[in-house]
Amino acid sequence: LNLGGGFKVGRMSYEKSTDLSVVGAPVMESFRQFAKETGREIRLEIEPGTFLVANAGALLASVGDVVNTDLHSFIKLDAGMTEVLRPSLYGAQHPIVVHRAGDQSSGKSDKKYVVVGHCCESGDLFSCQPGDPEALQERYLGGEVRIGDLVSIEGAGAYCSGMSTKNYNSFPEAPEVLLDKNGQIHLIRKRQSLDHMLENEVNYDA
């Protein structure tokens, strides 16, 4: 019997992840009862891919610009829906963490920001309202954010790289690195080059 996947993963601090011991207890009891009544033991399969790796990955980007308007302050990153499409599709929520450049402090600012990507799309938005990809949400990011700061979009280990809008706006695929258990970093996918982006193009002589 294959129960599939869909086990809830809490990416945001206020979200709860599925407790497998709780949801598994009645399933185990049903299997035991079935075996007792029929003499048959059923093999159980599950597909917990997202549950295992969603919070094991993050997208690391840098702040390319900070724009202040009468209504909002915007942070523009050098990444976007080309790497993490979930917020633009269905208003998915991802933690956003700022790593300030150099030794600068965040100051005492209580300023909030709308975090956007680098595509020329109104929907290229990291900080949307939950469940509403078109609605802006301001986030408090621990203080003032400046050009050159690094920003990590957390919870990007599943349904991000695999469902990205590859080469949209001619942006190359981002490189991927693996942090092993000893703290060593390994390159596991190279940054896509222009030649790689164009290699499947075929010349046409009219």
MOVEN-V471601 format. One record per residue. N is the residue number from 0. RES is the residue in one small letter. OMEGA is omega in whole degrees, 0 to 359 (NA if undefined). NEAR is the number of other C-alpha atoms within 10 Angstrom. Layout:
# MOVEN-V471601
<<N	RES	OMEGA	NEAR> <N	RES	OMEGA	NEAR>>
This chain:
# MOVEN-V471601
<<0	l	180	8> <1	n	180	9> <2	l	176	10> <3	g	181	12> <4	g	179	13> <5	g	178	13> <6	f	186	18> <7	k	175	15> <8	v	178	18> <9	g	177	17> <10	r	180	18> <11	m	184	15> <12	s	182	8> <13	y	180	7> <14	e	180	11> <15	k	175	11> <16	s	177	13> <17	t	173	14> <18	d	186	11> <19	l	179	10> <20	s	180	9> <21	v	182	9> <22	v	182	11> <23	g	184	11> <24	a	180	10> <25	p	177	11> <26	v	180	12> <27	m	180	13> <28	e	179	11> <29	s	179	12> <30	f	180	16> <31	r	179	15> <32	q	179	13> <33	f	180	14> <34	a	180	13> <35	k	184	11> <36	e	187	9> <37	t	185	8> <38	g	180	10> <39	r	175	11> <40	e	182	12> <41	i	175	11> <42	r	182	8> <43	l	174	12> <44	e	173	11> <45	i	181	12> <46	e	188	13> <47	p	186	14> <48	g	181	14> <49	t	181	17> <50	f	184	19> <51	l	192	13> <52	v	184	15> <53	a	182	19> <54	n	179	18> <55	a	182	14> <56	g	178	20> <57	a	174	21> <58	l	179	20> <59	l	182	19> <60	a	177	19> <61	s	180	21> <62	v	180	23> <63	g	181	17> <64	d	173	15> <65	v	185	16> <66	v	179	11> <67	n	176	10> <68	t	179	7> <69	d	185	5> <70	l	186	6> <71	h	168	15> <72	s	185	16> <73	f	170	18> <74	i	178	21> <75	k	181	23> <76	l	176	24> <77	d	174	17> <78	a	181	24> <79	g	181	27> <80	m	174	25> <81	t	178	24> <82	e	180	23> <83	v	186	27> <84	l	188	23> <85	r	179	20> <86	p	182	24> <87	s	181	22> <88	l	187	16> <89	y	175	15> <90	g	179	21> <91	a	183	18> <92	q	176	22> <93	h	174	24> <94	p	179	17> <95	i	185	19> <96	v	179	15> <97	v	176	21> <98	h	191	18> <99	r	184	20> <100	a	177	15> <101	g	182	8> <102	d	182	6> <103	q	178	10> <104	s	181	12> <105	s	183	16> <106	g	182	10> <107	k	182	9> <108	s	174	12> <109	d	182	12> <110	k	176	15> <111	k	186	18> <112	y	166	23> <113	v	185	21> <114	v	184	24> <115	v	181	24> <116	g	189	25> <117	h	181	17> <118	c	178	20> <119	c	179	9> <120	e	178	13> <121	s	181	11> <122	g	179	21> <123	d	193	24> <124	l	176	29> <125	f	183	31> <126	s	176	25> <127	c	175	26> <128	q	180	18> <129	p	178	15> <130	g	181	14> <131	d	185	15> <132	p	182	23> <133	e	185	17> <134	a	181	13> <135	l	174	19> <136	q	176	18> <137	e	179	16> <138	r	170	15> <139	y	187	14> <140	l	173	20> <141	g	180	16> <142	g	183	17> <143	e	179	17> <144	v	184	26> <145	r	175	18> <146	i	182	15> <147	g	176	16> <148	d	174	18> <149	l	180	19> <150	v	176	23> <151	s	174	18> <152	i	188	20> <153	e	178	20> <154	g	185	23> <155	a	183	23> <156	g	180	19> <157	a	179	19> <158	y	177	16> <159	c	177	20> <160	s	184	19> <161	g	181	12> <162	m	180	14> <163	s	177	17> <164	t	188	17> <165	k	175	17> <166	n	175	14> <167	y	185	13> <168	n	179	12> <169	s	173	11> <170	f	180	20> <171	p	174	17> <172	e	181	21> <173	a	174	19> <174	p	177	11> <175	e	179	16> <176	v	179	14> <177	l	174	13> <178	l	184	12> <179	d	186	9> <180	k	178	7> <181	n	178	6> <182	g	179	8> <183	q	181	9> <184	i	181	11> <185	h	174	11> <186	l	181	11> <187	i	170	10> <188	r	181	12> <189	k	172	11> <190	r	180	13> <191	q	179	14> <192	s	177	13> <193	l	178	11> <194	d	178	8> <195	h	180	12> <196	m	187	15> <197	l	191	9> <198	e	178	9> <199	n	176	8> <200	e	182	8> <201	v	178	7> <202	n	179	6> <203	y	178	5> <204	d	182	4> <205	a	NA	3>>
